[in-house]
Amino acid sequence: MPMVAYIVAAFLSAVTSVATIIQPQWFELLFDEAPDDGDGSLETIVAVVVAALACVAFALLARREWRSARLARGTAPETRA
């Protein structure tokens, strides 16, 4: 199940980023609302936030993969006292 969340995060990040580059007012076109008065700032914020969430998701995935590889090799993470 977590892998689906990572794929969704990557997909949403790509879609919002590309949509913002191609059409900075995509939110207004999609929802027929202009909360930012049509200047594209909302779309940029949405794209940056989704990209940041995707980065966090991928960092968590990388950490999990790294830890499982260490456990598979028999070198458990050291505990700090």
Number of C-alpha atoms within 10 A of each C-alpha: 5 9 11 9 13 19 14 13 21 18 15 17 22 16 14 23 20 13 17 21 14 10 13 20 21 18 21 17 12 8 8 9 11 14 12 13 11 16 12 18 15 20 23 18 13 16 22 15 14 21 20 14 17 22 16 14 19 18 12 13 15 12 12 12 12 12 15 14 13 13 12 10 9 9 11 12 9 6 5 4 3
